[in-house]
Amino acid sequence: MRGVGVIAVWLAGVVLLSAGTAYAGWENSSAEEVKLLALKPNIDNGFRLYEKYCFECHELEGWGSPDGEFPVVAGQHRSVILKQLLDMRNRKRKESDMEEVLDEKDLKSSQALADMVAYVESLPMSPDNGLGRGLDTERGGKIYAKHCADCHGKYAEGNSKKSYPLLRSQHYRYMLRQFKAVRSGERGNGHPKMEKIAKGMSDEDVFAVLDYVSRLKPPQAQRSASHYLLETLGNINNR
């Protein structure tokens, strides 16, 4: 078995929705999630688990692969990661590779998951994610503002309290793959309103909005030091 990242594809996948109280059962944390989030994480153990089960696919930095096979996981909200992992473990979300990994003895305990997701959340993000073609980002921005910003935030920063994922700096091709899986029902744990909105969007709309989102970058404080240094040197050389 490949060392498939335990976080692989945990993103709540491009939840482009406007959530209402009718879906409070989906948005509220389960008792198991609340328990896990209340635990004091051991970041060192989280690193050990990540290195053992995740880095082969997600890279040591948690930046995944631009081809969309593996997502950026660095900096994602703990609540988002936990919800997706538990949904996969409980077979609510269909990810056969992940189900196998989550059955590993090391990952059975609540403390182990709490440690690992806290470590992943602490990882600095990369602004060099995979992008779309850049052909219709202005229209994509308008679609995002209409259907996505209420939940994911103006800058795609997500919502940790409702387990809505941070989307900025995510690989375009990964988001596209997950969006299609939610729209078709293949994913299994898509938000009901997201599924409804997704089915009403044309492929051109989907390409535009995800391309736009892929170009939203994290604030400097969340970026890796190496990227900050390279950007600073680039700005100096361009003066």
Secondary structure, DSSP 8 states (H G I E B T S, - for coil): -----TTTT-S---------GGGHHHHS--HHHHHHHHS---HHHHHHHHHHHTHHHHTTTT---TTSSS---TT--HHHHHHHHHHHHTTSS--HHHHHHHTSGGGSSHHHHHHHHHHHHHS-B-S-------SSHHHHHHHHHHHTHHHH-TTS--BGGGTB---TT--HHHHHHHHHHHHHT-SS---HHHHHHHHTS-HHHHHHHHHHHHT----GGGB-HHHHHHHHHHHHHT-
